[in-house]
Structures are given as C-alpha cells and as structure tokens.
Amino acid sequence: ISEPILIGAKPVYLEMEKFAERSPANYLNFSGSGFIEISTEKNLEIEIPLNIEPGEYVVDLRYSNGSGHWNTDNKCAIRSLFLNGDYVGPIVMPQRGLHEWSDWGYSNSLRVTIPEGTNMMKISFEDWNINMHTEVNKAMIDHIRFIRY
C-alpha cells in the first residue's frame, strides 16, 4: 500500500533535532540535518514550542523502527502526544523490518486544534505506552508534520 498523496496541502515540518539531541547513528534518507532516538532510556519527554498558524491540523511523525520484522515481532514504539498539557492521543510507530533503520514512514495521524497564542506540544513515554514486547520500545524520529485541513 502506498502513502497518500497530498493535493493542495502545504504541510509544516518541524525537524526533531531542533528539540532534542541529534542521534549519532549513521542511518540514511532523513530530512533536515538529522533525527533523534526515542527509547525507554532516551528522550522520554520532548517539548516542542509551536510557532504555527492557529487552526485545525492532522499531526503525525516521520519515523524509522528497525527493531524487528514487521510481521512477527511486537516491538512497536508507542508515545503519547500532548498539546498545552492536554492528552491528544497515542502515537504508534510499528517496526518496519529487522535492522531497517533507514526505512522511514509516517506514524498514525491525530487531529489537533492549535489555538491562538503560545502553544507547547509534548511527545512523552507514559506508563500506558508499554508495548507487547515490554522491553524494546525504540524508534528514530525525523520530523513532526502538521497538515492543515
């Protein structure tokens, strides 16, 4: 199945290496100047100040997850998304193939309303984000994408 083609939409991309330490991993095909690692030990909480127009958006993350085979392992990376302290929903980043860390794709999408004024988004590892594997919960995040509708 191919990714949807955006027609008429001009997404806003926020490169994650601007909000957390850039990963030293030598993976390919990322945008910007790098990407960040999230795991049960790294970047448990990432705060992202938003400087985008108020409005209705669909938000997702461009990520890679080479923790396991896409059809047999249970090593999905899961995080919670918050906007101004309010829970928006889960971000789900399934594994894309064993050792396929340069294979990037988009997480599930969540709808958010960005109000006027100062806004803060947070990506956080919460107790309820433990996956079926329970130990491996890791991904690389390239950018966060906002598509206005």
DSSP file with accessible surface (Angstrom, degrees, kcal/mol):
  #  RESIDUE AA STRUCTURE BP1 BP2  ACC     N-H-->O    O-->H-N    N-H-->O    O-->H-N    TCO  KAPPA ALPHA  PHI   PSI    X-CA   Y-CA   Z-CA
    1    1 A I              0   0  224      0, 0.0     2,-0.2     0, 0.0     0, 0.0   0.000 360.0 360.0 360.0 135.4    0.0    0.0    0.0
    2    2 A S        -     0   0  108      1,-0.1     3,-0.1     3,-0.0     0, 0.0  -0.534 360.0 -97.4 -93.0 161.6    1.4    3.4   -0.9
    3    3 A E        -     0   0   91     -2,-0.2    -1,-0.1     1,-0.1   102,-0.0  -0.448  49.8 -94.8 -72.4 148.7    1.4    6.5    1.2
    4    4 A P        -     0   0  118      0, 0.0     2,-0.5     0, 0.0    -1,-0.1  -0.279  34.5-126.2 -61.6 149.8   -1.4    9.1    0.4
    5    5 A I        -     0   0  150     -3,-0.1     2,-0.5     2,-0.0    -3,-0.0  -0.872  19.3-134.5 -98.4 127.7   -0.5   11.9   -2.0
    6    6 A L        -     0   0   68     -2,-0.5     2,-0.5     3,-0.1     0, 0.0  -0.719  20.4-168.3 -85.2 125.1   -1.2   15.4   -0.6
    7    7 A I  S    S-     0   0  152     -2,-0.5     3,-0.1     1,-0.1    -2,-0.0  -0.963  71.5 -10.0-116.9 120.7   -3.0   17.6   -3.0
    8    8 A G  S    S+     0   0   79     -2,-0.5     2,-0.3     1,-0.3    -1,-0.1   0.214 102.2 119.7  82.3 -17.4   -3.3   21.3   -2.2
    9    9 A A        -     0   0   36    138,-0.0    -1,-0.3     1,-0.0   140,-0.1  -0.623  47.5-161.9 -83.8 139.9   -2.0   20.8    1.3
   10   10 A K        -     0   0  191     -2,-0.3   138,-0.2   138,-0.1    -1,-0.0  -0.843  20.0-153.1-118.7  89.5    1.2   22.6    2.3
   11   11 A P        -     0   0   29      0, 0.0     2,-0.5     0, 0.0   136,-0.2  -0.194   8.7-131.7 -62.6 155.6    2.4   20.8    5.4
   12   12 A V  E     -A  146   0A  49    134,-2.5   134,-2.8     2,-0.0     2,-0.5  -0.934  22.9-159.1-104.3 128.2    4.5   22.4    8.1
   13   13 A Y  E     -A  145   0A 106     -2,-0.5     2,-0.6   132,-0.2   132,-0.2  -0.945   8.6-166.0-112.0 131.2    7.5   20.3    9.1
   14   14 A L  E     -A  144   0A  34    130,-2.5   130,-2.3    -2,-0.5     2,-0.3  -0.968  21.6-134.9-115.1 115.4    9.3   20.6   12.4
   15   15 A E  E >   -A  143   0A  28     -2,-0.6     3,-1.5   128,-0.2   128,-0.2  -0.549   8.1-145.0 -72.4 126.6   12.7   18.9   12.4
   16   16 A M  G >> S+     0   0    0    126,-1.8     3,-2.2    -2,-0.3     4,-1.0   0.761  91.3  72.8 -68.9 -24.7   13.1   16.9   15.7
   17   17 A E  G 34 S+     0   0   25    125,-0.5    -1,-0.3    17,-0.3     5,-0.2   0.646  89.4  64.4 -67.0  -9.0   16.8   17.5   16.0
   18   18 A K  G <4 S+     0   0  159     -3,-1.5    -1,-0.3     1,-0.1    -2,-0.2   0.626 109.4  37.3 -82.0 -13.0   15.9   21.1   16.9
   19   19 A F  T <4 S+     0   0   59     -3,-2.2    28,-0.3     1,-0.2     2,-0.3   0.489 124.5  20.9-118.7  -8.3   14.2   19.9   20.1
   20   20 A A  S  < S-     0   0   19     -4,-1.0    -1,-0.2    26,-0.1     3,-0.1  -0.970  98.2 -66.9-153.7 164.8   16.3   17.1   21.3
   21   21 A E        -     0   0  161     -2,-0.3    16,-0.5     1,-0.1     2,-0.1  -0.315  55.6-114.1 -61.2 130.6   19.9   15.8   20.9
   22   22 A R        -     0   0  135     -5,-0.2    14,-0.2    14,-0.1    -1,-0.1  -0.401  31.1-113.8 -64.9 137.4   20.6   14.5   17.4
   23   23 A S        -     0   0    8     12,-3.2    12,-0.3     1,-0.1    -1,-0.1  -0.499  11.6-146.0 -71.4 140.2   21.3   10.8   17.2
   24   24 A P        +     0   0  117      0, 0.0    -1,-0.1     0, 0.0    12,-0.1   0.526  59.4 125.4 -83.0  -2.6   24.9    9.9   16.2
   25   25 A A        -     0   0   31      1,-0.1     2,-0.7    10,-0.1    10,-0.1  -0.214  65.0-130.4 -58.9 147.7   23.5    6.8   14.3
   26   26 A N        +     0   0  150      2,-0.0     2,-0.1     0, 0.0    -1,-0.1  -0.350  52.4 144.4 -99.9  52.3   24.6    6.6   10.6
   27   27 A Y        -     0   0   56     -2,-0.7     3,-0.2    74,-0.1     2,-0.2  -0.487  36.5-134.6 -89.5 165.1   21.2    6.0    9.0
   28   28 A L        +     0   0  106     -2,-0.1    -1,-0.1     1,-0.1    -2,-0.0  -0.601  67.0  41.2-115.0 171.6   20.2    7.4    5.6
   29   29 A N  S    S+     0   0  113      1,-0.2    -1,-0.1    -2,-0.2     2,-0.1   0.643  71.7 138.2  70.2  22.6   17.2    9.1    3.9
   30   30 A F        -     0   0   63     -3,-0.2    -1,-0.2     1,-0.1     2,-0.2  -0.483  48.4-123.0 -90.0 164.9   16.2   11.5    6.7
   31   31 A S  S >  S+     0   0   33      3,-0.2     3,-1.0    -2,-0.1    -1,-0.1  -0.581  72.3  13.4 -99.2 170.7   15.2   15.2    6.2
   32   32 A G  T 3  S-     0   0   54      1,-0.2     3,-0.1    -2,-0.2    -2,-0.1  -0.290 118.1 -45.1  64.9-148.2   16.9   18.2    7.8
   33   33 A S  T 3  S-     0   0   72      1,-0.1     2,-0.3     0, 0.0    -1,-0.2   0.291 109.3 -45.2-104.3   8.9   20.2   17.8    9.5
   34   34 A G    <   -     0   0    0     -3,-1.0   -17,-0.3   108,-0.1     2,-0.3  -0.996  53.9-104.8 161.9-159.9   19.4   14.6   11.4
   35   35 A F        -     0   0    2     -2,-0.3   -12,-3.2   -12,-0.3     2,-0.3  -0.918  24.2-119.1-154.9 170.0   17.0   12.7   13.6
   36   36 A I  E     -B  141   0A   0    105,-2.3   105,-2.7    -2,-0.3     2,-0.4  -0.853  17.6-126.7-120.1 156.8   16.6   11.8   17.3
   37   37 A E  E     -B  140   0A  27    -16,-0.5     2,-0.4    -2,-0.3   103,-0.2  -0.846  19.1-169.3 -99.6 137.6   16.3    8.5   19.1
   38   38 A I  E     +B  139   0A   1    101,-2.9   101,-2.1    -2,-0.4     2,-0.3  -0.975  24.4 136.3-120.2 140.9   13.5    7.7   21.4
   39   39 A S  S    S-     0   0    8      3,-2.1    99,-0.2    -2,-0.4    86,-0.1  -0.896  71.3 -76.6-158.8-171.2   13.6    4.6   23.7
   40   40 A T  S    S+     0   0   55     -2,-0.3     3,-0.1    95,-0.2    98,-0.1   0.529 133.7  33.1 -77.5  -2.4   12.8    3.6   27.2
   41   41 A E  S    S+     0   0  164      1,-0.2     2,-0.4     2,-0.0     3,-0.2   0.580 112.7  61.0-122.0 -22.6   16.1    5.4   28.2
   42   42 A K  S    S-     0   0  100      1,-0.2    -3,-2.1     2,-0.1    -1,-0.2  -0.928 110.7  -7.3-118.7 137.3   16.4    8.3   25.7
   43   43 A N        +     0   0   48     -2,-0.4    -1,-0.2    -5,-0.2     3,-0.1   0.912  63.9 169.4  51.5  55.5   14.2   11.3   25.2
   44   44 A L  S    S+     0   0   77      1,-0.2    81,-3.0    -3,-0.2     2,-0.3   0.738  73.5  24.8 -67.4 -22.6   11.4   10.1   27.4
   45   45 A E  E     -F  124   0B 104     79,-0.2     2,-0.5     2,-0.0    -1,-0.2  -0.968  68.1-175.7-146.2 126.5    9.8   13.6   27.1
   46   46 A I  E     -F  123   0B   4     77,-2.6    77,-2.3    -2,-0.3     2,-0.4  -0.988  10.6-156.6-125.5 121.4   10.3   16.1   24.3
   47   47 A E  E     -F  122   0B 102     -2,-0.5    75,-0.2   -28,-0.3    -2,-0.0  -0.841   7.5-168.9-100.0 135.1    8.7   19.5   24.4
   48   48 A I  E     -F  121   0B   0     73,-3.6    73,-2.8    -2,-0.4     2,-0.3  -0.939  13.5-146.2-127.6 104.9    8.1   21.3   21.2
   49   49 A P  E     -F  120   0B  72      0, 0.0     2,-0.5     0, 0.0    71,-0.2  -0.568  23.4-138.0 -68.4 132.5    7.2   25.0   21.2
   50   50 A L  E     +F  119   0B  15     69,-2.7    69,-0.7    -2,-0.3     2,-0.1  -0.834  29.5 173.5-100.8 129.7    4.8   25.6   18.3
   51   51 A N        +     0   0  161     -2,-0.5     2,-0.3    67,-0.1    67,-0.1  -0.549  43.3 116.4-126.8  60.9    5.1   28.7   16.1
   52   52 A I  S    S-     0   0   27     -2,-0.1     3,-0.1     1,-0.0    -2,-0.1  -0.881  73.0 -81.1-127.0 161.5    2.5   27.8   13.5
   53   53 A E        -     0   0  132     -2,-0.3    61,-0.1     1,-0.1    63,-0.0  -0.285  51.8-104.7 -60.5 142.6   -0.8   29.4   12.5
   54   54 A P  S    S+     0   0   46      0, 0.0     2,-0.3     0, 0.0    -1,-0.1  -0.299  72.0  89.5 -62.1 151.5   -3.8   28.6   14.6
   55   55 A G  E    S-C  114   0A  15     59,-2.1    59,-3.1    -3,-0.1     2,-0.5  -0.926  77.1 -45.3 152.2-173.0   -6.2   26.1   13.1
   56   56 A E  E     +C  113   0A  76     93,-0.4    93,-2.0    -2,-0.3     2,-0.3  -0.797  58.6 172.2 -94.0 129.5   -7.2   22.5   12.6
   57   57 A Y  E     -CD 112 148A   7     55,-2.9    55,-2.7    -2,-0.5     2,-0.5  -0.934  34.8-136.5-135.3 156.8   -4.4   20.1   11.8
   58   58 A V  E     -CD 111 147A  35     89,-2.4    89,-2.8    -2,-0.3     2,-0.4  -0.959  32.3-160.9-107.1 131.4   -3.6   16.5   11.3
   59   59 A V  E     +CD 110 146A   0     51,-3.1    51,-2.4    -2,-0.5     2,-0.3  -0.938  19.3 154.8-119.6 135.9   -0.3   15.6   13.0
   60   60 A D  E     - D   0 145A   3     85,-1.8    85,-3.0    -2,-0.4     2,-0.4  -0.939  32.6-120.1-148.3 172.0    2.0   12.7   12.5
   61   61 A L  E     - D   0 144A   1     47,-0.4    46,-2.4    -2,-0.3     2,-0.6  -0.945  12.9-136.6-117.1 138.2    5.7   11.7   12.9
   62   62 A R  E     +ED 106 143A  48     81,-2.8    80,-3.1    -2,-0.4    81,-0.8  -0.841  46.9 157.2 -89.5 123.0    8.1   10.6   10.3
   63   63 A Y  E     -ED 105 141A   7     42,-3.1    42,-2.4    -2,-0.6     2,-0.3  -0.876  37.9-142.8-140.5 167.0   10.0    7.7   12.0
   64   64 A S  E     - D   0 140A   0     76,-2.1    76,-2.6    -2,-0.3     2,-0.3  -0.981  12.5-177.7-131.5 148.0   12.0    4.6   11.5
   65   65 A N        +     0   0    0     38,-0.5    31,-3.5    35,-0.4    32,-0.5  -0.799  12.1 165.9-147.2  99.8   11.9    1.5   13.6
   66   66 A G        +     0   0    2     -2,-0.3    33,-2.7    29,-0.2    35,-0.2   0.012  42.3 116.0-101.6  27.0   14.3   -1.4   12.7
   67   67 A S  S    S-     0   0   16     71,-0.3     2,-0.3     8,-0.2    -1,-0.2   0.664  83.0 -25.9 -72.1 -19.1   13.7   -3.3   15.9
   68   68 A G  S    S-     0   0    0     29,-0.3    29,-1.2    -3,-0.3    32,-0.2  -0.993  84.3 -49.8-175.9 177.1   12.2   -6.3   14.3
   69   69 A H     >  -     0   0   86     -2,-0.3     4,-1.4    28,-0.3     3,-0.5  -0.384  45.9-131.1 -64.5 143.3   10.3   -7.9   11.4
   70   70 A W  T  4 S+     0   0  183      1,-0.2    -1,-0.1     2,-0.1    25,-0.1   0.759 101.9  41.0 -71.2 -22.0    7.1   -6.1   10.5
   71   71 A N  T  4 S+     0   0  103      1,-0.1    -1,-0.2     3,-0.0    -2,-0.0   0.534 124.2  26.7-107.6  -3.9    5.0   -9.2   10.5
   72   72 A T  T  4 S+     0   0   89     -3,-0.5     2,-0.2     0, 0.0    -2,-0.1   0.628  97.9  78.7-131.4 -22.2    6.2  -11.2   13.5
   73   73 A D     <  -     0   0   46     -4,-1.4     2,-0.2     1,-0.1    22,-0.1  -0.559  58.5-145.7 -95.4 159.7    7.7   -9.0   16.3
   74   74 A N        +     0   0   83     -2,-0.2    59,-1.1     1,-0.1    60,-0.2  -0.466  58.5 121.6-116.3  57.1    6.0   -6.9   18.9
   75   75 A K        +     0   0   45     -6,-0.2    63,-0.4    -2,-0.2    -8,-0.2  -0.182  30.2 153.4-117.4  41.2    8.4   -4.1   19.1
   76   76 A C        -     0   0   23     18,-0.1     2,-0.5    61,-0.1    55,-0.2  -0.435  42.4-129.9 -67.9 137.6    6.2   -1.1   18.2
   77   77 A A  E     -G   93   0B   0     16,-2.4    16,-2.9    60,-0.1     2,-0.4  -0.820  29.6-173.1 -89.5 131.2    7.3    2.2   19.6
   78   78 A I  E     +G   92   0B  35     -2,-0.5     2,-0.3    51,-0.3    14,-0.2  -0.988   9.5 166.8-129.3 135.4    4.4    4.0   21.3
   79   79 A R  E     -G   91   0B   1     12,-2.2    12,-3.5    -2,-0.4     2,-0.4  -0.927  30.5-118.7-138.4 165.8    4.3    7.5   22.7
   80   80 A S  E     -GH  90 124B   0     44,-3.1    44,-2.7    -2,-0.3     2,-0.5  -0.877  20.4-145.2-108.8 141.1    1.7    9.9   24.0
   81   81 A L  E     -GH  89 123B   1      8,-2.7     7,-3.4    -2,-0.4     8,-1.3  -0.903  17.5-176.2-107.7 131.7    1.0   13.3   22.4
   82   82 A F  E     -GH  87 122B  22     40,-2.6    40,-2.5    -2,-0.5     2,-0.4  -0.951  12.8-161.0-124.8 145.9    0.0   16.3   24.5
   83   83 A L  E >  S-GH  86 121B  16      3,-2.6     3,-2.2    -2,-0.4    38,-0.2  -0.988  81.5 -19.4-127.1 118.3   -1.0   19.8   23.4
   84   84 A N  T 3  S-     0   0   68     36,-3.5    37,-0.1    -2,-0.4    -1,-0.1   0.859 129.4 -51.2  53.0  39.2   -0.8   22.5   26.1
   85   85 A G  T 3  S+     0   0   63     35,-0.4     2,-0.4     1,-0.2    -1,-0.3   0.316 113.9 117.2  86.3  -9.0   -0.9   19.8   28.8
   86   86 A D  E <  S-G   83   0B 118     -3,-2.2    -3,-2.6     1,-0.0    -1,-0.2  -0.790  70.7-114.9 -96.5 135.2   -4.0   18.0   27.4
   87   87 A Y  E     +G   82   0B 110     -2,-0.4    -5,-0.2    -5,-0.2    -1,-0.0  -0.456  32.1 177.7 -67.4 128.3   -3.7   14.5   26.1
   88   88 A V  E     -     0   0B  44     -7,-3.4    -6,-0.2     1,-0.3    -1,-0.2   0.817  49.5 -85.9 -97.3 -44.9   -4.3   14.3   22.4
   89   89 A G  E     -G   81   0B   4     -8,-1.3    -8,-2.7    21,-0.1    -1,-0.3  -0.943  52.1 -47.2 159.1-177.0   -3.8   10.5   21.8
   90   90 A P  E     -G   80   0B  54      0, 0.0     2,-0.5     0, 0.0   -10,-0.2  -0.562  35.1-147.0 -86.0 145.3   -1.2    7.8   21.1
   91   91 A I  E     -G   79   0B   1    -12,-3.5   -12,-2.2    -2,-0.2     2,-0.5  -0.963  19.1-161.8-106.3 122.5    1.5    7.9   18.5
   92   92 A V  E     +G   78   0B  51     -2,-0.5    16,-1.0   -14,-0.2   -14,-0.2  -0.932  14.8 178.1-114.8 125.9    2.1    4.4   17.1
   93   93 A M  E     -G   77   0B   0    -16,-2.9   -16,-2.4    -2,-0.5    45,-0.1  -0.781  15.4-161.3-128.5  83.8    5.3    3.6   15.2
   94   94 A P        -     0   0   60      0, 0.0   -18,-0.1     0, 0.0   -29,-0.1  -0.221  33.5 -90.0 -63.4 156.0    5.4   -0.1   14.2
   95   95 A Q        -     0   0   15    -26,-0.2   -29,-0.2   -22,-0.1     3,-0.1  -0.362  31.2-157.7 -65.0 146.6    8.7   -1.8   13.3
   96   96 A R        -     0   0   66    -31,-3.5   -30,-0.2     1,-0.4     2,-0.1   0.282  62.8 -43.5-112.6   6.9    9.4   -1.5    9.6
   97   97 A G  S >  S-     0   0    7    -29,-1.2     3,-2.2   -32,-0.5    -1,-0.4  -0.370  76.7 -64.8 136.4 144.5   11.8   -4.5    9.2
   98   98 A L  T 3  S-     0   0   65      1,-0.3   -31,-0.2   -31,-0.2   -32,-0.1  -0.369 120.5  -8.7 -59.5 121.7   14.7   -6.0   11.1
   99   99 A H  T 3  S+     0   0  140    -33,-2.7     2,-1.3     1,-0.2    -1,-0.3   0.610  93.1 136.4  64.2  18.5   17.6   -3.6   11.0
  100  100 A E    X   +     0   0   98     -3,-2.2     3,-1.4     1,-0.2   -35,-0.4  -0.371  12.5 144.3 -90.2  57.7   15.7   -1.3    8.5
  101  101 A W  T 3   +     0   0   26     -2,-1.3    -1,-0.2     1,-0.3   -74,-0.1   0.632  67.3  56.2 -75.3 -13.8   16.6    1.9   10.3
  102  102 A S  T 3  S+     0   0   36     -3,-0.3     2,-0.8   -75,-0.1    -1,-0.3   0.329  83.2  97.9 -97.8   8.9   16.9    3.9    7.1
  103  103 A D    <   -     0   0   59     -3,-1.4   -38,-0.5    -6,-0.1     2,-0.3  -0.853  61.3-169.1 -97.9 105.2   13.4    3.0    6.1
  104  104 A W        +     0   0   16     -2,-0.8     2,-0.3   -40,-0.1   -40,-0.2  -0.708  16.1 151.2-101.5 146.8   11.2    6.0    7.1
  105  105 A G  E     -E   63   0A   1    -42,-2.4   -42,-3.1    -2,-0.3     2,-0.4  -0.905  41.5 -86.4-155.9-177.5    7.5    6.2    7.2
  106  106 A Y  E     -E   62   0A  47     -2,-0.3   -44,-0.2   -44,-0.2     3,-0.1  -0.794  30.3-133.9-105.7 144.1    4.7    8.1    9.0
  107  107 A S        -     0   0   10    -46,-2.4   -14,-0.2    -2,-0.4    -1,-0.1  -0.072  50.0 -64.3 -71.8-177.4    3.0    7.2   12.2
  108  108 A N        -     0   0   54    -16,-1.0   -47,-0.4     1,-0.1     2,-0.3  -0.257  59.9-114.8 -62.1 160.1   -0.7    7.3   12.7
  109  109 A S        -     0   0   62    -49,-0.1     2,-0.4    -3,-0.1   -49,-0.2  -0.806  25.2-164.0-103.8 145.8   -2.3   10.7   12.4
  110  110 A L  E     -C   59   0A  25    -51,-2.4   -51,-3.1    -2,-0.3     2,-0.4  -0.975  19.0-125.9-126.8 143.0   -4.0   12.7   15.2
  111  111 A R  E     +C   58   0A 170     -2,-0.4     2,-0.3   -53,-0.2   -53,-0.2  -0.729  33.3 175.3 -88.8 133.9   -6.3   15.7   14.8
  112  112 A V  E     -C   57   0A   7    -55,-2.7   -55,-2.9    -2,-0.4     2,-0.6  -0.976  27.4-142.4-136.2 150.6   -5.4   18.8   16.8
  113  113 A T  E     -C   56   0A  75     -2,-0.3   -57,-0.2   -57,-0.2    -2,-0.0  -0.969  16.8-153.7-110.5 115.1   -6.7   22.3   17.1
  114  114 A I  E     -C   55   0A   2    -59,-3.1   -59,-2.1    -2,-0.6     3,-0.1  -0.817  16.3-152.1 -89.5 113.3   -3.9   24.8   17.5
  115  115 A P        -     0   0   59      0, 0.0     2,-0.0     0, 0.0    -1,-0.0  -0.313  27.0 -86.0 -79.4 169.5   -5.3   27.8   19.4
  116  116 A E  S    S+     0   0  165    -62,-0.1     2,-0.2    -2,-0.1   -63,-0.1  -0.364  91.9  31.0 -67.7 152.7   -4.0   31.4   19.1
  117  117 A G  S    S-     0   0   64     -3,-0.1     2,-0.3     2,-0.1     0, 0.0  -0.550 108.5 -11.1 101.2-162.7   -1.2   32.3   21.3
  118  118 A T        -     0   0  142     -2,-0.2     2,-0.4   -67,-0.1   -67,-0.1  -0.618  65.7-176.0 -80.5 129.7    1.7   30.4   22.8
  119  119 A N  E     -F   50   0B   7    -69,-0.7   -69,-2.7    -2,-0.3     2,-0.4  -0.972  13.5-163.1-131.6 146.3    1.4   26.6   22.4
  120  120 A M  E     -F   49   0B  68     -2,-0.4   -36,-3.5   -71,-0.2   -35,-0.4  -0.994   3.4-164.1-131.0 126.3    3.5   23.7   23.6
  121  121 A M  E     -FH  48  83B   0    -73,-2.8   -73,-3.6    -2,-0.4     2,-0.4  -0.851   9.3-163.8-104.6 146.8    3.4   20.2   22.2
  122  122 A K  E     -FH  47  82B  47    -40,-2.5   -40,-2.6    -2,-0.4     2,-0.5  -0.998  14.4-160.8-134.9 134.4    4.9   17.3   24.1
  123  123 A I  E     +FH  46  81B   2    -77,-2.3   -77,-2.6    -2,-0.4     2,-0.4  -0.975  30.9 175.8-109.2 122.1    5.8   13.7   23.0
  124  124 A S  E     -FH  45  80B   4    -44,-2.7   -44,-3.1    -2,-0.5     2,-0.8  -0.964  37.9-131.0-137.7 144.0    6.1   11.6   26.1
  125  125 A F        -     0   0   45    -81,-3.0     2,-0.2    -2,-0.4   -46,-0.1  -0.857  39.3-177.3 -91.2 110.2    6.7    8.0   27.2
  126  126 A E    >   -     0   0   44     -2,-0.8     3,-2.3   -48,-0.1     4,-0.1  -0.652  41.8-102.6-105.7 165.3    3.9    7.3   29.7
  127  127 A D  G >  S+     0   0  142      1,-0.3     3,-1.0    -2,-0.2    -1,-0.1   0.843 121.9  55.6 -54.6 -35.6    3.3    4.1   31.7
  128  128 A W  G 3  S+     0   0  147      1,-0.2    -1,-0.3     0, 0.0   -49,-0.1   0.461  89.6  77.7 -81.0   1.5    0.5    3.1   29.3
  129  129 A N  G <   +     0   0    1     -3,-2.3   -51,-0.3   -51,-0.1     2,-0.3   0.363  61.6 122.9 -91.5   7.5    2.8    3.3   26.3
  130  130 A I    <   -     0   0   94     -3,-1.0     2,-0.1    -4,-0.1     7,-0.1  -0.518  53.2-146.5 -70.3 131.2    4.4   -0.1   27.1
  131  131 A N    >   -     0   0   13     -2,-0.3     3,-0.5   -55,-0.2   -56,-0.1  -0.229  30.6 -88.4 -90.9-176.0    4.1   -2.4   24.1
  132  132 A M  T 3  S+     0   0  150      1,-0.2   -57,-0.1     2,-0.1    -1,-0.1   0.793 127.0  55.2 -66.6 -27.0    3.6   -6.2   24.0
  133  133 A H  T 3  S-     0   0   62    -59,-1.1     2,-0.5     3,-0.2    -1,-0.2   0.827  87.2-162.2 -72.7 -31.7    7.3   -6.8   24.0
  134  134 A T  S <  S+     0   0   91     -3,-0.5    -1,-0.1     2,-0.2     3,-0.1   0.040  76.1  51.2  72.6 -23.9    7.6   -4.7   27.2
  135  135 A E  S    S+     0   0  146     -2,-0.5     2,-0.6     1,-0.2   -95,-0.2   0.801  98.4  58.5-107.2 -42.7   11.4   -4.2   26.8
  136  136 A V        +     0   0   44    -62,-0.1    -3,-0.2   -97,-0.1    -1,-0.2  -0.833  50.3 145.9 -96.7 117.5   12.0   -2.8   23.3
  137  137 A N        +     0   0    5     -2,-0.6     2,-0.3    -3,-0.1   -60,-0.1  -0.625  31.0 137.3-147.2  74.7   10.2    0.4   22.6
  138  138 A K        +     0   0   63    -63,-0.4     2,-0.3   -99,-0.2   -71,-0.3  -0.964  16.8 151.7-135.2 143.3   12.5    2.3   20.3
  139  139 A A  E     -B   38   0A   0   -101,-2.1  -101,-2.9    -2,-0.3     2,-0.4  -0.967  37.0-120.0-156.9 166.0   12.3    4.4   17.2
  140  140 A M  E     -BD  37  64A   1    -76,-2.6   -76,-2.1    -2,-0.3     2,-0.5  -0.933  25.6-151.3-107.4 137.7   14.1    7.3   15.4
  141  141 A I  E     +BD  36  63A   0   -105,-2.7  -105,-2.3    -2,-0.4   -78,-0.2  -0.961  17.6 177.3-115.8 124.7   12.1   10.4   14.7
  142  142 A D  E     -     0   0A   0    -80,-3.1  -126,-1.8    -2,-0.5  -125,-0.5   0.928  63.1 -27.6 -87.0 -58.7   12.9   12.6   11.7
  143  143 A H  E     -AD  15  62A   7    -81,-0.8   -81,-2.8  -128,-0.2     2,-0.4  -0.974  50.5-117.6-153.4 166.4   10.2   15.3   11.9
  144  144 A I  E     -AD  14  61A   0   -130,-2.3  -130,-2.5    -2,-0.3     2,-0.4  -0.923  31.7-151.1-107.3 136.9    6.7   16.1   13.0
  145  145 A R  E     -AD  13  60A  30    -85,-3.0   -85,-1.8    -2,-0.4     2,-0.5  -0.940   9.3-164.7-117.4 132.4    4.3   17.0   10.2
  146  146 A F  E     -AD  12  59A   1   -134,-2.8  -134,-2.5    -2,-0.4     2,-0.6  -0.968   5.5-171.4-114.5 119.3    1.3   19.3   10.5
  147  147 A I  E     - D   0  58A  22    -89,-2.8   -89,-2.4    -2,-0.5     2,-0.2  -0.952  16.2-142.8-113.2 116.5   -1.3   19.2    7.7
  148  148 A R  E       D   0  57A 110     -2,-0.6   -91,-0.2   -91,-0.2  -138,-0.1  -0.530 360.0 360.0 -79.3 140.3   -3.9   21.9    7.8
  149  149 A Y              0   0  116    -93,-2.0   -93,-0.4    -2,-0.2    -1,-0.0  -0.843 360.0 360.0-131.7 360.0   -7.4   21.0    6.8
